Amino acid sequence: MHWTDAFDATGEGPGVFAVAPAHRGAVVDWAVRRGLPAVATREVGAPAVDAWGVLDGGVLRLHPHSRPDALAPGVRVVGWCALRLAAGELGFDVPAEALPGEPGPVPDAATLHRRAAVTVPPDPAPVEQAEMLATCIDATTLRWVASALAATPVVRPVAPSPRPRHRSQVGGV
């Protein structure tokens, strides 16, 4: 199956894709099986939200709610790399060239798998991404969060040196 059979660009922000109802369970199961950092919010007067952080975004699930300004319930994938990783691992055909609207350069599947394979334990980025996604209960917040995540380069943290320098050794002081 082609990736567009399950994912549809929403226009809610850069790299925001709605997941087709028939594939929502598979996408959420994928995020859980992968052990992605997760955040759930259950606040009175707001939709219940589940979010998982990975690469340049993550997965966002909004439960039904009657709040008038709330996003429509459903599952969204936020981030171009997150979309490519999820779609590829779920068996969808994803082209090697840039998707419509995707900024370049486009990472290959092996690079995405390698970057997402192991989260360095002290790396707070995926947890922070999940926390940011969990705040997305309306269109404005989702657009802000998606824009912030799209503008943030995905970089692995550098492990601290086993022998940190003393201040007097830095810069010849």
Order of alpha helices (4+ residues) and beta strands (2+ residues): beta-beta-alpha-beta-beta-beta-beta-alpha-alpha-alpha-alpha
